[in-house]
Amino acid sequence: MVGVHGLVVLLQGIVLGIAIAAPVGPIGLLCIRRTLQHGPLMGFFTGFGAAVADTIYGAIAAFGVSAALDFLQGHEIAFQLVGGIFLIVVAIRTFRQNPEDEEREAASAPDTPSFLGGFMTGLSLTLTNPATIMAFIAIFAGFGLGGNLGRVDASTLVAGVFTGASLWWLALSMGVAAVRHRISDKGLTRLNHCTGVALACFGVWALGMAFTGMAGWAMS
């Protein structure tokens, strides 16, 4: 039987998962666009990849794995470089995509690779964002949580993070799919352009942070 304390910890994890996933960032934009063009499953799998990455980082924060935390903080510049380049590549591809071409491609291609590709995009973009682990540490501190959690509580909290993040991406993809019929191909094209520009801005920001860090390291 799960006690009241366990349920409270699980609920805290669910809230944490939603709090991390909900802010509109590159994954949120991709989830919305892919839901509109390929359906809610494609959007969900993109977000689900991010949910898995959030769970990994949540586990690191919950279990207080100092070696992993040191590695992430020590290689923050490398993560920013990889993430920034990846974002710009995705941004260019997104900006150039045409809804009619996408529909023909989706009709002729099998579903599984597309879902896997969406999952891997969400997973990769989130894992290469060191801000995610920092956000977890900050929110954990706000909740009064940390590396002093017992194994059972830490496991329960991580399960809650996974549940909360997954529920958010499911709700977002289903909600966007519900209004898909109201958006024309021209609207989708504009969305592609806006999403591409926004993703490029995220990428440039990540690269700028990386270069700033490299400059500071070189001067020290």
SULCOR-V368007 format. One record per pair of residues at least 12 apart in sequence whose ideal C-beta (glycine too) atoms are under 8 Angstrom apart, sorted by sequence separation. I is the first residue (numbers start at 0). J is the second residue. If there is no record, write none. Layout:
i=I j=J
i=I j=J
This chain:
i=30 j=42
i=33 j=45
i=59 j=71
i=144 j=156
i=30 j=43
i=30 j=45
i=29 j=45
i=30 j=46
i=26 j=45
i=27 j=46
i=26 j=46
i=26 j=49
i=20 j=46
i=20 j=49
i=20 j=50
i=89 j=120
i=20 j=53
i=16 j=50
i=19 j=53
i=89 j=124
i=16 j=53
i=16 j=54
i=19 j=57
i=85 j=123
i=86 j=124
i=85 j=124
i=16 j=57
i=15 j=57
i=82 j=124
i=85 j=127
i=12 j=57
i=82 j=127
i=81 j=127
i=82 j=128
i=78 j=127
i=78 j=128
i=79 j=129
i=78 j=129
i=75 j=129
i=72 j=129
i=71 j=129
i=29 j=89
i=36 j=96
i=25 j=86
i=32 j=93
i=71 j=132
i=36 j=98
i=25 j=89
i=29 j=93
i=37 j=101
i=68 j=132
i=36 j=101
i=36 j=102
i=51 j=118
i=37 j=105
i=68 j=136
i=36 j=105
i=48 j=117
i=52 j=121
i=56 j=125
i=40 j=110
i=44 j=114
i=48 j=118
i=51 j=121
i=52 j=122
i=44 j=115
i=47 j=118
i=48 j=119
i=50 j=121
i=51 j=122
i=55 j=126
i=41 j=113
i=45 j=117
i=48 j=120
i=49 j=121
i=53 j=125
i=60 j=132
i=41 j=114
i=44 j=117
i=45 j=118
i=48 j=121
i=49 j=122
i=52 j=125
i=59 j=132
i=40 j=114
i=44 j=118
i=47 j=121
i=48 j=122
i=52 j=126
i=42 j=117
i=45 j=120
i=46 j=121
i=48 j=123
i=49 j=124
i=56 j=131
i=60 j=135
i=37 j=113
i=41 j=117
i=45 j=121
i=49 j=125
i=56 j=132
i=59 j=135
i=60 j=136
i=44 j=121
i=48 j=125
i=128 j=205
i=53 j=131
i=57 j=135
i=61 j=139
i=52 j=131
i=56 j=135
i=60 j=139
i=65 j=146
i=53 j=135
i=63 j=145
i=61 j=144
i=63 j=146
i=33 j=117
i=62 j=146
i=63 j=147
i=60 j=145
i=61 j=146
i=63 j=148
i=99 j=184
i=60 j=146
i=62 j=148
i=98 j=184
i=61 j=148
i=62 j=150
i=98 j=187
i=98 j=188
i=29 j=120
i=30 j=121
i=62 j=153
i=97 j=188
i=29 j=121
i=61 j=153
i=98 j=191
i=97 j=191
i=26 j=121
i=29 j=124
i=58 j=153
i=61 j=156
i=96 j=191
i=61 j=157
i=95 j=191
i=94 j=191
i=26 j=124
i=93 j=191
i=94 j=192
i=25 j=124
i=26 j=125
i=57 j=156
i=58 j=157
i=61 j=160
i=57 j=157
i=94 j=194
i=95 j=195
i=93 j=194
i=94 j=195
i=93 j=195
i=94 j=196
i=54 j=157
i=57 j=160
i=57 j=161
i=90 j=194
i=91 j=195
i=90 j=195
i=93 j=198
i=94 j=199
i=54 j=160
i=90 j=196
i=53 j=160
i=54 j=161
i=90 j=197
i=53 j=161
i=90 j=198
i=91 j=199
i=89 j=198
i=90 j=199
i=51 j=161
i=54 j=164
i=50 j=161
i=53 j=164
i=87 j=198
i=90 j=201
i=19 j=131
i=86 j=198
i=87 j=199
i=90 j=202
i=86 j=199
i=50 j=164
i=19 j=134
i=49 j=164
i=50 j=165
i=86 j=201
i=87 j=202
i=19 j=135
i=86 j=202
i=87 j=203
i=50 j=167
i=85 j=202
i=46 j=164
i=47 j=165
i=50 j=168
i=84 j=202
i=19 j=138
i=46 j=165
i=49 j=168
i=83 j=202
i=86 j=205
i=87 j=206
i=15 j=135
i=18 j=138
i=82 j=202
i=83 j=203
i=46 j=167
i=47 j=168
i=83 j=204
i=46 j=168
i=83 j=205
i=84 j=206
i=15 j=138
i=45 j=168
i=46 j=169
i=82 j=205
i=83 j=206
i=15 j=139
i=43 j=168
i=46 j=171
i=80 j=205
i=42 j=168
i=43 j=169
i=46 j=172
i=79 j=205
i=80 j=206
i=83 j=209
i=15 j=142
i=79 j=206
i=42 j=171
i=43 j=172
i=79 j=208
i=80 j=209
i=42 j=172
i=43 j=173
i=79 j=209
i=11 j=142
i=40 j=172
i=77 j=209
i=11 j=144
i=39 j=172
i=42 j=175
i=76 j=209
i=79 j=212
i=39 j=173
i=42 j=176
i=39 j=175
i=76 j=212
i=34 j=171
i=39 j=176
i=75 j=212
i=76 j=213
i=30 j=168
i=34 j=172
i=38 j=176
i=31 j=171
i=35 j=175
i=76 j=216
i=15 j=156
i=19 j=160
i=30 j=171
i=34 j=175
i=35 j=176
i=30 j=172
i=34 j=176
i=12 j=155
i=16 j=159
i=20 j=163
i=8 j=152
i=12 j=156
i=15 j=159
i=16 j=160
i=20 j=164
i=27 j=171
i=31 j=175
i=35 j=179
i=11 j=156
i=12 j=157
i=14 j=159
i=15 j=160
i=16 j=161
i=18 j=163
i=19 j=164
i=30 j=175
i=34 j=179
i=5 j=151
i=9 j=155
i=12 j=158
i=13 j=159
i=16 j=162
i=17 j=163
i=21 j=167
i=5 j=152
i=8 j=155
i=9 j=156
i=12 j=159
i=13 j=160
i=16 j=163
i=17 j=164
i=20 j=167
i=35 j=182
i=4 j=152
i=8 j=156
i=11 j=159
i=12 j=160
i=15 j=163
i=16 j=164
i=20 j=168
i=9 j=158
i=10 j=159
i=12 j=161
i=13 j=162
i=14 j=163
i=16 j=165
i=17 j=166
i=5 j=155
i=9 j=159
i=12 j=162
i=13 j=163
i=16 j=166
i=17 j=167
i=8 j=159
i=12 j=163
i=16 j=167
i=36 j=187
i=35 j=187
i=9 j=162
i=13 j=166
i=32 j=187
i=35 j=190
i=32 j=190
i=31 j=190
i=32 j=191
i=32 j=194
i=31 j=194
i=29 j=194
i=28 j=194
i=28 j=197
i=29 j=198
i=28 j=198
i=25 j=197
i=25 j=198
i=25 j=201
i=24 j=201
